[in-house]
Amino acid sequence: MTRKKKNPNLEAARSRMYHDLIFECAERVFAEKGFDESTMQDVASEAGVSLKTLYAHFPGKQEIYAEIQMTRGLAFLEAVREGSGGGSAMEQLEGGLHAFVVFLLEHESFRRILLREGRAWGLDPATEHTREAWRAGTDYVSNVLQTGMDEGRFYEADPELLAASVMAVMQTQLSGLLSKVGPDAGPEAIVAAILVPLRRMLCIDPTPSSERRVA
C-alpha cells in the first residue's frame, strides 16, 4: 500500500496555526497571572493543547514571553511611528501618543503585561528581548524632542534623558487614568489628559495651539 505523502504547505499552515494559538493564549495567561506565577501547563490548558504540542513549538515559557515582548513591542513602535505622521514636533508627539494609547487599548493583554511588570519604561530593560524595541522607541522619542528644540518650541535639554522622562510620564499617566476611568473613557479623553503634563514639561508655551490667540 502506497503511503500518502505529507503536504508541506499544509504542515506549515498547521504549525503556524498552533504557534499563533499558543502565542495568543500565553499572552492572556501572562497578563492574568504574571510571568513568574505562570507555568507551561497553564499555557497548554488555555490553548487546549497537550504539553507535547506546546513544547514542539516553544522550548519554555521564557521563549514564549520573549517572542511576545519582541513581536508586540516592535508592532507597538511601528504603530506609533505611523500615527505620528509629519508636521511640527508637537503634532508628531500628539499623533504618536494617540497611536500609543489606541494600540494599548486594543491589545489589552499586552498592556496588562507591560503595566504589571513594574518596570519603568524610561529605563533600559535588563532583558535583551525587550531592549531592541526599547532602544528603537527611545531613539524615536529623542528625535521628536530634538525637532521640538530646533523649532524653539521645547525647552533645551539632553534629548535622550528627556525621552526617558517623557516615557515615564506616559506610563504613569496611562496607568493612573486606566485605574480611575477605565479603558471605556476612550483614547481621545486619555490622550488629552496625558498631554497636559507633557506640555507643561516640554513646551516653552504649554498652551495648546487651538487655544492660542492670533496676534
Secondary structure, DSSP 8 states (H G I E B T S, - for coil): -------HHHHHHHHHHHHHHHHHHHHHHHHHH-TTT--HHHHHHHHT--HHHHHHH-SSHHHHHHHHHHHHHHHHHHHHHHHH-SSSHHHHHHHHHHHHHHHHHH-HHHHHHHHHT---TTS--SSHHHHHHHHHHHHHHHHHHHHHHHTT-B----HHHHHHHHHHHHHHHHHHHHHHT-GGG-HHHHHHHHHHHHHHHHBSS-S-GGG----
